[in-house]
Amino acid sequence: MTPDNPWLQSAQQFQQSALQQWTQMLQTVQASGVPNPGFAMPSGANISELFGKITGQPVKFDPEKWLDIQRNYLKELAELWNQGLQVKPPKDRRFASEAWAQNPMAAFAAAAYLLNARTLMAMADAVDADAKTRARIHFAVQQWIDASAPSNFMAFNAEAQKKALDTQGESIAKGIQNLLNDMKQGHVSMTDESAFEVGKNVATSEGQVVFENELFQLIEYKPLTAKVHERPFLLVPPCINKFYILDLQPDNSFIRYAVEQGMRTFVVSWRNPDQSCAQKTWDNYIDDAVIKAISVTREITGAETINALGFCVGGTMLGTALGVLAARGEQPVHSATFLTTLLDFTDTGILDVFIDEAFVKFREMQFANGGLLPGRDLATTFSFLRPNDLVWNYVVGNYLKGETPPPFDLLYWNGDSTNLPGPYYAWYLRNTYLENRLVKPGAAAVCGQKVDLGKVNIPVYIYGSREDHIVPIGGAYASTQHLPGPKRFVMGASGHIAGVINPASKGKRSHWIGVDNHFPADVNDWIASATEHPGSWWTDWSDWLKPQAGKLIAAPKSYGSRKYKPIEPAPGRYVKAKA
């Protein structure tokens, strides 16, 4: 790297600033001998000014909480200083290596960092403001805390320093090479991306593309049973990433599992939008994609109705499409499954910190004449919802330690980002996250129809993940309050992806099933009455779906139909396009 590289200069400045902060703190503590009232935190006025910059408005603190924070900080600081260089590394996986324990200054720096981090977060919680303002401050402070951890800098990371000595500098050289490679590809490597190829060792379920238009390809999968259920099954994955999260490997493929259950299975594979799609709207995706996929699936199979599944944003689009069809007096979908889906956007979790009128108006102005939201922007946003796990962990491993992350199919998929048409994205922000119109009868106009989910009177299976940070469990559960048909709600363990991709054959984690026809308004009341069951929710879902799928008939021996002939083998070329 050249000395005038702006990225390197920025990193060096950040590291230098952190070093100065830690040095000043240690000098202040040392000069004081032992902590006393003269060694105090920054004043409330200074912190108020700092937090005010985050929110764009003056910030005040609860005086009683502020005094408690000061007392606790001085007490813990005194305890830390009295331990001196005998302090043990705190219980935090960032400082878990033996190298931190063997380096007294590093152990002290880690303990002091965590004390300051706890104090800053307590300050954020003590802000006298509405819940959303506190959440925004909390999020911003957490980002700063995570970014400034001593483990993120070679000057403080005892483990990285030891590795550099043990390898005679080879780890540093490898780290620089990893950094250059990641800068070239435009994102931090989370896995060995050279180990995977779509269609070769991920997304390998056998099938054919039987229809395509400018927005999606429709894939029909080869039956794995002699007989299939007469009512076909259509999956609508999210268009903000690629469908093969549902078909990573044969042993964790949800698509393969559905086929093995005797479902004649079709999947929407979204096009990775380029400039030719820059004008596409939410209406286009509902009418020309979701509703079109339903129609083509029915035509190919000759079925009067189908069963459908929507995952994440795919579920939001499926719910919207069902509302449009109901307004048209049509009901081509017999039952629907919603996986980690928001229809009611009252509880959107941490993503709510980004959404307000100013942000949405900015996006609407940005895309007023069309355009694309780059996939990398979305991927970065989602990564920084869990920065220690999805950002700094790899910065430290790849660059400071010079390690190559091991092959991991899920993280390969996570890095395979997709663009979004700007008009589609702007409509989605305003009508769901900001104004929550889908659950207000007639408030959302889509494809010339006023959507009323109360008219979507079909059996539904609703799944939410207990630790989901993108679709909180309360947000997933809220759909039970708006869909009038027979319902089943199931909660799974883990998060947004790992909770869903939990193969039945592995017997991992648990799922919870509630009392039949008992859907109180508060998800916590439902959880209190639910029963835990070991293993994956997949078996419960397939037991629910089979009665919805009709009788068994001979499996088709060919793909498509006379009108819809096979175009190319699965997974098709759309999914292989890079953002």
N, C-alpha and C positions, 0 to 999 in steps of 0.2 A: 504494500500500500504506500502511496506517495504521501509526503508530509502535508500537502495541501488538501488531502481528502477531507471534505466537510463532515462526513459521517464519523471519521476517526477523530477529528477535532472536537466534535460534539461529545463523543464518548469520553475523550480525555478531559474535557472541561467538567463533565458530570462527575467523573472519578475524582478530579482534583478538588471540586467543591465538596464532595462527600468526605474526602480526606481532611480538608480544613475543618469541617464541622466536627468530626470525631476528635481531631487534635485539640481544638478549642475546648471541647467538653472535658477531655482528660486533663488539660492544663488547669481548667477552672476547678475541677474536683481536687487535683493535686495541691493547688495553691490554697485551697480552703482547709486542708488538713483533714477535717471530717465535715460532712455536710452540716450546715446550720441555716437558720432562717435567711441569712444573706445570700445563700446559694439557692436561688429560686428559679422557677420556670419563667418563660417569657410572660409578659403581662397580658391580662385579658384583652387589653386594647389592641395589642399586636396580633394576637391570635384572631380576634374579631375582624381585624383588617384583612388578614390572610383568608379567612373563611368567606369574608364578604366578596373577595375577588372571585371566588368559586361560584357564588350565587348571583353576583351582580347587584346585591343589595346589602344594607347594613345588617350585621348579625350581633345578637346579644346572647348572653349566657344566663342560665339559672344560677344565681349567686351562691346558693347553698351547695349545688353540685360542684361549682368551681372551687369552693373552699375544700370540699372533700377530695377533689382531684389533687389539689396542692398538697394537702396533708399526706395522702397516700403516696404521691410521687416522692416527697422528701423522705418519708419513712422507708420506702423500698430502695431509694438511692443510698441512704445511710447503710442499710443492710448490705447492699452490693459493694459499697466502698470498704466496709469493714472486712469483707471477705478478701478484698484486694486481689492479688494474683492467684489466690487459691480457689477462685470461683470456678464452679463446674459448668461446662457448656449446657445451655438450657435444652429442655426436651423439645426439639424442633428438628424436623428431618433435614432442614437446610444446614444444620450444624451438628449432624449426628456422627460424622466421621471421627475416627480416633485422632485425626490430625488436629481437630479443634481442641480436644482435651489436652493434647501435648503442647499446645501453644497458649500459654497463659494470657498474653495480650489479646489473642484472637478470641479466646473464651470470654474475656471481660468485654470486648467489643460487641460480641453477640448478645451477651446478657444485657448490656446497656442499650443496645438497639431495641431489644424486645421491650424493655422498660419504657423507652421513649415511644415506641409504637403503641403500647397499651395506653399510655397517657394521652397521646394524640387522638386515639379512637374514643377515649372517655370524653375528651373535649368535644369531639364531633357529636357525641350522644347528648352532651349537656347544652347544645344550642337551643335557645328558646325560639322555636319556629315550628312551622307545620311539618307534617311527616315527610312530605316530598322534599322540602328544603333540607331537612336533616339527612334524608337518604342520599341526596346529591353530594352533600358535604362528606358524608360517610364514604361514599364511593370514591370521590376524588382523593381523600386522605388515604384510603386504603391503597389506591394506585401508587401514590407517592411513597408510602411506607414500603410496599412490596418492591418498588424499583430501587429504593435506596438501601436495601439490605446489604450488610457487609459481605455476604456470600456472593454478591453479584460483581465484585471488584477484585481483581488480582491482588491489589494492595492489601486486602483484608482476608481473602479466602485462604485459610490455612491449608485446606485440602488441595486446592489447585497449586499452591506454592510447593507443597511437598511433592506433588506429582511432577512438577517441573524439575525439581532437584533430582528425583528418582530416575527420571527419563533423560536427564542431562539436556533439558530444553526441548526435547522432541515433542512433548505435549503442547508447548507454546507454538511451535512451528505448525503442528497439525491444526491447532485452534485457529491460527491465522488463515490457513488454507480453507478450513470449514467456513470461516467468516466470508472469505472471498467467494466461495461457491454459493453461499446463501444470498449474498448480495446480488450475484449474477441471476439467480433464479427468482429473486424477489420476495422470499419468505424464509423464516427460520425453519430448518429441517427438524421434524419431529420423529422421523423414521428414516430408514434407508430406502429412499424412493426408487432406487435402481432395482430393488428386489421384487417390484410389482409391475404388472402390465394388465390393464383392463382387457378382459376377454381371454387372457392366458392363465392367470392364477387368482384373479378376483373377477366377479361377475361371470361365472362360468356355467351357470345353469343353461341347459340346452333349450333353444327355442328359435323363433324366427320373427323378424319385424314384418308385420302384416298390414301396416298402414303408417303413413307419415304425412305431416303437413309442415308448415313453417314453424310451428311451436313444439311439436312432439312427435315421437315415434311410438307406436303401439306394438308391444312385444307379446306374442303368444308362446307359452312354454309347453314343452313336450310332456304329455302325461307320463307319470311313473306308476300308474295303476291300470289294471285291465278295464276297470269301470270308473267313470267320473260322475259327479253330481250334475244333474241336468241344468241347474242354474249356475251360470259362469260367475267368476270372481275377478273383479278389477281392482288393482291397487293404484292409488294416486299418491306418489311420494311428494315431498316438498320440492319446489323448483329452486330453492335457495342453495341446494346442493344436489348431488347425483344419486340416482335411484339405487346404486349398487350397495349402499349401506344395508339394504335388505337382501343382498346376495353376495356377501364377501367371500366366504369359503363354503364348501358343501356342508360342513358340520355346524355352521352357524348361520345358514341362509334361511331367512324367514320365507322367501319365495319358494325355495325347495320344500320347506316344511308344508306350505299350503298345497303344493302339487302332490306331495306324498299323502295328504289327507283326502285325495280324490277330487280336488278342486280344479276345474278347467280354468287356468290362471292366465290373466292378462295384466300387463304392467305398463304404465305411462313412463316413457323415458324422455325427459325434457330436453329440448335443444338448449345449448349454451349460447345465449343470445349474443349476436354481433350487431353491427350498425343497421343491418336490415330489419332488426326487431326494435329499433330505438323508439318507435312510436306506439308500441304495443301497450294496451291498457289491461286493467283488471277484467273488464268486460270481455276482451279478446281471450284471455286465459280461461274464463268460465265457459263462454259459448263455443269458442273454436278449439278448445282443448278438453276440459273436463266433460262437458256435455257431449262433445263430439266423440270422445273415447267411449262414453257410455253407449252412444248410438251405434258405433262401429262394432263394439263387443256384442251387442244384441243382434246386429245384422249377421255377423259371422256365425254365431252360434244358433241363431233362430229362436233365442229365448225371449219371452215376453218381458221378463224382468231379470235383473242381475243383482248380485251382492257386491258391495263396494267397500273399500277401505281407504281412509285418508290418514296420512302420517304428518304431524306437525302442520306446517302451512298447507300441505296437501289436504289435510283434514278441514282446514278453514275454507279452502277452495271447494272441497266436496260439499261441505255444509251450505255454502253460498249457492252452488249449482243446484242442490236439492231444493233450496228455497225458490230459486228462479223457476225450476220445473214445476213446483207446486203452484206457483202463481200462474203458470201457463195451463194449469189443470192436468198436468202429466205426472205420473209416478212410475218411471221405468226402473227404479231401484227398490228392491224388496227389503233389504236390510243394509245398515251401514255400520262400519267399525271406525271409531275415531281414536287414534293413538297419539298421546301427548299433544292434544289439539286445543287451541283456544277458539271458541266461538263467542264467549263472553269475555271481554278484555278488561274486566274490573280488576282482576288480580294478575298482573303481568310480571311480578317479581322485579328483579334488578333492572330489567330493560326499561322500566318506567322512568328511570332517572334521565334517560335521553330525550323523552318525549314531552314537548310542550308546543304551544301555538307557534312560537317563534321558530322552533326547529322544523316543524312541519311546513310552515310557510316558506322557509328557506328552501326546502327540498322541492316544494311545488314550483317555486320560481326557477330553481335550477333546471327542472325538467319540463318547464312549460312548453318548450318546443321539441321535446323528445330528448333522447340521450340514454346512456347506460350507467348504471351503478356498478362499478368494478367489483368483481368477486372478491378481490383482495381486501377491499374495504369492509365487506361483511365478515370475512374470515378473521380479520384483525379485531373487529368489534367483539366477536364471540370469544376469541382467545383471551382478550383482556377482561372478560367476565370472570375468568379463573386464571389470573396472571402468573401465579406461582407455579401452577401445574402446566400451563400451556404456553408460557413465554419464558420466564426467567429460569425455569428448570432446564430448558434447552439452551439458553444463552450460556449458562454456567457449564453445562456438560459439553456442548459443541465447541465453545470458544475458549473458555478458561482452562478446561481439562483436556481439550483436544480429542474428545470421544466421538465416535460415530454412533448415533442412536440405532438400536436394533430394529429389524423388520417387524412391523406391526400393521396388519391390514387396515384396522380401524383408523389409525393415525394417517395412513396413506390416503384413505378416503377423505379424511378431515382436511388435508392439504390440497385436495383436488377441487378447487373452488369454481363457482359459476357466477356469471354476471346476472343482472336483473334489468329489464327495461325500466327506465326512469319513471314514465307515467304510471306503470303498474305499481311501482314502489311507493310513489307519492299518494296514490289513492288508498293503498293499504295502510299507510301511516295514519292518514286522517280518519278514515272510516272505521278503523279497528282500534288501534292503540290510543288515539287521541279522543275520538268521539263515541266509540263503542256502539256503532249503529246496527250491527248485525242482529243484536238481541232486542232492538227496539222495533216492534212491528211497523213495517212500512217506512222506516227511516232511511234505509239503504236502498238506493235504486241501482239495480244491476241488470244489464242487458234489456233495459226498458221495462223492467218489472220491479215492483216494490217487494222486498224480501221480508217474509214473516216465517221464522223458524217454527212457530206454533202450528203451521200447516204441514210440516214435515212429520207426518204421523206414521212412522215405520219403526220396526224393532231396531234398537241401536245397542252396540257394545262399546263402552267408553273406558279407555285405559289411561291412567296417569301414573307417573313415576314419583315415588316419595321424596327423592332428593333432587328433583329436576329444577335447575336454575333458569331454564329458558321458558318452560311452561310449568309454573308452580302447581303443585298438586291441587290447590284450591281453584286454580284457573281451569285445569282439566275437568275437575268435578263439576264446575259451574254449568257445564252443558246439560247436566241432569235436570236443571231447573227450567230449561227452555225447550227441550225436545219432548213432545207429548206422548210418544209411542212407548211400547214396552222397552224397559231399559235394564242394562246390567252394567254396573260400574266395578272396576277392578283396579286395585292399586298394587304396583310392583315395587320392589326394592331398587335402590340405586338411582341413576340419573336419566337424563334425556335420551341418551343413546344406549348405554349399558343396560338400562332397565328394559328397553324394548328388545334389544338383540340379546336375548337370554335363552339360548336353545333348550328345549325340553329335555334333550338327551343328556345334558350335562348336570342336571339336578342342582343347579346353583340358585342361591338367593331364595327369596320367598315372595309370595303375593297374598293380598288380603281381599276377602270377599265379604260383602255386607249382607244384611238381612234382605230377603226378597222384597221388592217394592217399597223399600224404606230409604227415602232420599231427603233427609232434612236439609235445610238451607245452608247450614254450616258444615263444611267438610270435616271439621274436627268431631262433630257429633256422629258423622258416618264412621269415621275411623274408630271412635270409641266402641261402636257396636259391631265392628268387622272382626272376622276370624282369620288368623294367619294360617297359611298353607305353605308347606315347603316346596321349593322348586319353582319352575317357570310358570308364568300365566298362559303360555301358549296352549297347553292342553285344555285349560278351561275355555279358552277362546274357540278352539276347534270343536269342542263338545257343544258349544253354543251355536257355532256356525252351521254345523252339519244339518240340523233340522231346518235351517233356513234355506238350505241349498237344494232341496227336492230329492227326488228318487235317483238311484244310480242307473246310468245307461252306459253303453259301450263307449270306450274312449275313442275319440277321433283318430284316424290313422294319418291325417294330413293337416297341414296348417292352413289357416285362413279359409277362404271360400272362392267361388268363381269370380266374384267381384273384387275380393281383397286377396290378392295372391302374395305369397312370400316375396319380400324385397331383398333381405339379406339376413344372415344368421345373427342371433342375439350375441352380444348385447347391442349391436347396431353401432353406427358411426356417430350418432348424436352424443352419446355419453363419452366418447373418446375426445371430443373437442375440448381444448383447454381455454380457460378464461384469459 
